[in-house]
Amino acid sequence: MDALIIEGGRRLSGHIAIEGAKNSALPACVAALLTDEPILLRRVPQLRDVSTILYTLGALGKRVVRNETSVVISGDGPLSGEANPYSVRKMRASFLVLGPLVARLGRARVPLPGGCAIGARPVDLHLKGLEALGARIEEHDGVVDVVADRLRGARIELAFPSVGATEHLAMTATLAEGVTEIVNAAIEPEVLDLVDLLRRMGAEIDVEGRTLRVAASRLGAAEHTLIPDRMEAGTMLLAAAISRGEATADDVVPEDLRPLSDALRRVGVDVCEDGRSVTVSARGTLRGAAVETAPHPGFPTDLHPPMAALLTLAAGTSRITETVFESRFTYVDPLRTMGAQISVDGRAAAISGVERLQARMVEAPDIRAGAALVLAALAADGATTLRGLEHIDRGYERLTEKLQLLGAHIERQNA
C-alpha cells in the first residue's frame, strides 16, 4: 500500500498552480452522452475519478481521446443503455449517465452508486425528477431500470438543492419535450459551469435565483474550458495557513473562494484577493471560529475536513456544523490520534485548540478527510505516515509535487 511520509513543521510559501475542477469535469464528460457530435473539454484534471468516468463513457460506446489536459468525446457507433457496474459502484458521479441514456435511448439500466462513505446521499431526488419527466422506474438487487417512451418537460421542486440531482435533471431536460423548471436547484459554480457547457452545445437554459428553466434543444458539438478547482485551491490555501506560511493560488475565481476567505479571516488569517489570485498569510495568532456548511454560496462541505484540521490549532473553541452530508466526520478519529481535541454531537463538531499535533501513522478514509490528514501532518511534530492514498488520488492531482514546490518535506513511498 502506497504511503505519504510527511515531515511537519515547515512553513509553506510560494505560488500554487490550480487544476480544472474535478466536480466540473465529471458532469461535463457525462454531458457528451447527449449528442453524437464531438465535445472538446479543456483543463481536465488528470485524476482517478476522471479516468473512471471516461472509462464508463467508453464502455457505453463513446469514443474518448485524451491528450494530457484535453479530452474529446464523440460518437463511435450505437450507445449501450447499460452502465458498467464496476465504475458506477466505484464512483457516485457515474450515476449521472442514467438520465442522458434514457433521453437518448428510451431506456437505461444503471447500478446504484458508490463513492466516498460520507453519508446516505440518497438518489431519491434524481429518480423522482426523472419520474416527473415521464420515466418509469424499477429498482431491484441494487440496480435501477428506467424506461421512457418520451420525456416531457415538467416542474420539479427539489427538497434540497442537490448538486448531483440538479446536474442530472438539467442534462436530461435538454432532450425532453417542452420546458422543464427545476426549483430549489443547486447553484454551485460547478453547476453553472455545466450550464455554460450545455448552452455551448445548443441548450436553452435560463437561471434565475435557484430556478433553472430548460427548453428542449438540439444539441451538437462544443468546446469548453473547465473552471478552476475551488476545492483544490481551498485545500492548498489551508495547507499554507496551517503551516503558518504564505502562499498564493493563481488563476482562480476569488468570488468562488469567498466563503473560505471569510472563514479564514475570522480565524485570524490574512487573505488578499488580486485579480485571479488569492493569497493567504498566517503569521499571527489563530483563533477559534464557528463554521457551518451550506449549499453555495455557503461554506462548501468539501472544505469542511481541511478547515477542521486548521481549527485544531486555533486558540479557544471552534464549532463546525455540517448541513449537507451527515457523515462528514470521518476525519475525527485519525485527528484525535494526532492529539486533536474534537467531540461530535450529531451534525456538529466542537474543536478545542491544542498547541501541537503529533505525527502518527494514519489512513485516509475518503477524499476530503485525507486532505485534512495531509494538512495536520504538515503542522505536526515529527514524521507522519499517511496511507489510503487511493482516496486522495481521486481528488488531488500531483499533490505531493505541489506541496514540495511550496517547501514541504513530503515524499511518496510505493508499496
N, C-alpha and C positions, 0 to 999 in steps of 0.2 A: 504493500500500500504506500503510495507516494505521500510525502510529508513536507511541510514547510518548517524550516528551522529559523526562528526569528529572535534575534538578539535585541532586547529592549534598551531604551534609554538614549536613543539618538534623536536629535531634533531634525525633522524633515524640512527641506527647503527646496525651492525651485518651481518650475512650471510643469503642468500636467497636461498631456495630450489626451483628450476625451474622445472616445469612440462614438459611433452611431448608437442610438438607443435600442437595446435588446427588446424592450417592450413595444417598440415601434416595428422592429424588423419582423417579429413573428406574425402579427396580423397582416402586415404588408405582403409577406410571402403568400399567405393564405388567400389574399385578395386576387392573386393571379389565377385562382380557380374560376373566377367569374368570366374569363374570356380565354379564347384560344390564341389571341394575339400576344406578342411579347411584352413583358413588363420588365423594365430595367430599373433595378434598385441600386443606389449608390450609398456609400458609407455604412455598409452592412458589417456589423461586428463579427469577428471570427470566434464564435462561441459554440459550445456543445449544443445548447438549445437551438441555435440557428441551424446547425448541421442536422439536428433531429427533425426540424420542420421541413427542411429541404429534402431529406430522405423520405419523409411522409408524402410530400408532393410528387416526388419521383415514382414512388410505389403506386400512386393514384393515376399515373400516366402522363404527368407533366415532364417536359424536358427542362433540365436545370443545368445551367452553365455558370460556374463560379470562377471569378478571377480576382483573387485577393478580396478587396472590399466591395466589389461589384458583383451583382448576380442578375442573370437574365433567366426568366421563367416563361416558357411558351408552350403551345400545344405540341403534342407528339403522338397523335393518334387518339383513340377513344379514351375517355375518362373511366376509371373504375369508381363504383359507388360504395366500395367497402374499404375503410381505412385500416391500415396496419395496426394490429393490437399492441405490438411492442412499443411503437413510437407514441401512441396516444396514451398508453398507461404510464409511459416514462415521463411525459410532459403534458401538463394540463392544456397548454395553448393549442395542442394538436386537435382538441375537440372542436375548435373553430371551423374545421373543414366541413362539419355536418351541414350547416345551413347552405353554404355555397354549392355543395354537391346536390342537395335536394333541389335548389333553384335551377341548376343546370340539367339534372338527370331525372328529377321527379322522385327520386328515392335515394336513400343512403343508409349504411349500417356502420356505426362507429361505437367502439367500446367507451365505457365511462372513463373519465380521465384520471391521470395520476399527477405526479409532481411533488413539490415540497409538502411535507406534512405540517401545515401551519393552520389547520382548522378544517371544518367540513367543506367550505367553499362549494355549496351545492350548485348543480347546474339547472335547478328548477326554473330560474329566471330565463335561461336560454330556451328551455323546452316550452314553457308557457308562451313565450314570444313567438316561437315557431308555430305553435298551435293557433295563436291569434292570426297568423298569416295564412292559415288553412291547412297546415300539415297534420297528418295523423301519426301518432307516436305510440310505439310499443317498446316496453323495456323488460328484458329478461336476461338472467345469467350475466349481468354486468355489461350488456350490450344494448344500445339504443337503435331501433329500426324506425325510420321515418319515411313516410310516403306522402306525396302531394301531387294530385293531378294538375293543379295550378295554384300558385301562390298569389294572394291578393293583398293589397295594402290594408293596413288596419291601424287603429290607435292602440299603442302598447304602453301601459303605465308600469314602470319598474318599481318594485317595492323598495329597492335600494339602488343607488347609482353605480351599478356594477360595471367595471371597465370591460370585462370579458363579454358580458351579455350585450352591452351597448355595441361593441365592435362586431360581434356575431350577427346581431339583428340588423345593424346598418348595412353590412355587406350583403346579407340575404335580401333585404328590402330593395336593393338596387335592381333586382331582377323580378320583383313581384309587381303584378299589375296595379296601377293606380298609385296612390300616395300613402306612405306609412309615416305615422307620427310616433316617435319614441320619447315618452315623457319621463322626467326624472332621470335623464341619461347622464352618464359619466362625461365629464368634460376635461379629463386629464390631457396634458399636452400630447401624449401618445395617441389618444383617441382622435384628437383634432388633426394629428399628422396622418392618420389613416383616412380621415375625411378628405384631407388635401389630396392624397393619392387617388381616392375614388373619384374625386372631381376631375383630376387629370385623365382618368380613364373614361370620362364622359358622364359620370353620375351627376344628378341634380340633387344637391343636399344643402339645406339651409339649417343654420344653427342659431337658435335664439334662446339665450339662457341655458336651461337644462333640457330643452326640447330640440330634437333633430327631426326634420321633415325630409323624407327621402322619396323622390319620384322615380318611377320606373324609367330605366335608361338602357340604351345600347352601349355596352362597354367595349373598349378596344385598347390598343397599345398605349403605353405611357412610360415616362421616365420620371424618377422621383429620388430625391436625396433625403435620407432619414435625418430627423432632428438629433442633436447630441443627447447622450445618455445622462439624464439628470441624477440617476441613482449612482452611476459610477462617479460622476463629478462630486456629488454629495459625500460619498464614501471617502474619496481621496481628500477632500477638504477636511472632513472629520479626522482622517488619519494625521494630517498636519496639525490639527488642533490638539489631539490627544498627545502628540509628541512634543507639544509646546513649541512648535515651529511656525514657519510661514511659507505658504505655497499658493500658487495661482492656477486655477483651472481655466484653460484657454478654449476659445471657440465654443462657448456655451450660451445659453439664453438665461441671463441673470434673473429675469422675471419668473422663469420656471423654478429657480432655486430659492426664491424669496421666502417661502415658508421655513426652509432650513436656515437661511441667513438671519431671519428674525429670531429664531430659536437660539442660534449661536450668539447673537448679540446679548440675549437675556442671560446667557451663561457667562458672559464676560469676554467673548472672542471678538476681536476687531474684524469687521467684514467690509471690503471695499468692492463696489461694482464699477467696472470701467468698460464701456462698450460691450464687447462679447467675452469678457473675462470677469472672474470673481476671485479675489484674494482674501485669505484669512491669515490672521496673526494672533497667536495665543501666548503672549508673553506675560500677561497679568494673571491675577488670581481667578480661577474658575469657581463659579458659584452655582448652587443648585437652582433648578428651574422646573416648572411644570410644562409638560408637552402632551398634547392629545392628537392622535392621528385622526384624519378625516379625509373624505374624498376631496379631490382638488377643487378649490385652491387651499385646502387644509394641509397639515403636515403629512407627508407621504408615509404610508405604512412600511414601505420597503426601506426607509431610512430609520425606522424605529430601533432595530437592534444596534446599528452602529452608533446612533445617538445615545443609547443606553450605555454603551461602552465608555463614551466620553463622560457621562454623568457619574460613573463610578468614582471618578477622581475629582468631582466638583464638591466644594465645601458645602456642608449642610445637607439637607434632604431634598431630593428631586422626586418627581412623580411622573410616570408615563402611563397614559390611558390609551388603550387600543380599542378603536371602534370599528375596525374593518375585519381583521382576522382574529378570532378568539384565541387561537393557539400560537400567537406570535412570540411566546416567551421561551422558546426552546434554547435561547442563549443563556438563560438564568443559571442553570446548574453548572455549566462549564466556567462561567464567570465567577461563580461562588468558589470553585476550586482554586481560582487565581486570587482569592482574597476579597472579592467584591461583596458588599453587604446589600442584598436585594431580597425583598419579600414581595410575594404576589398575592393579590386578593382579587379574584375574579378577573376582570379585564384591566386591572391597574397594577403597576409595579412601583413600590417605594424603594428608592435607592439612597442609602446613606453613604456619603462620600468618604473614601479612605485616602490615606496619604500615598500608598503604594499598592500596586498589584504585584503578584509573584508569578514567575514563569512556572508553567506546568505542562504536562502532556495532555492535550485536549483534542476533541474531534468535532468537526463542523456537522451539525445536524441538518442544515439546509443552507440555501444561498446566503441570505442576509445575516443569519446567525453566524455563519462562517466569517463574513466580513467583520462582524463585531469582535470575534475572537482574534482576527488579524490585528485589529486596532488595539485591543487590550494587550496583545503581545508586544506591540511597538512601544508601549509605555511601561511594561513590566520589568522588574528586576530579574536579570538572568536570561536564559535562552529557552523559549517556548517551542515545543514540538506540536504542530497542528496537523492532524490527519482529517480525512474526509474531503479531500481536495476536489473530488468529482462534483461536489455541490458548488464550490467556489468557481470552478471552471465553467459552470453553466452560466454564470452571471458576470464574470470579470475577465476581460482579455488582457493577457500579459501582465497580470497583477504583480508578479514578482519583479519583472524587469522595471516596471514603472516605479515601484517603491524603491528599488535600488537606485534609480536615477535621482530620486529625491534624497538619497543618503541613508536609506535604511540598510541595516545588516540583516538580510533575508536571503535564504537560498532554498532551492527545491531539491529534495532528495528523492530519486526514483527508486522504487522498490525492486 
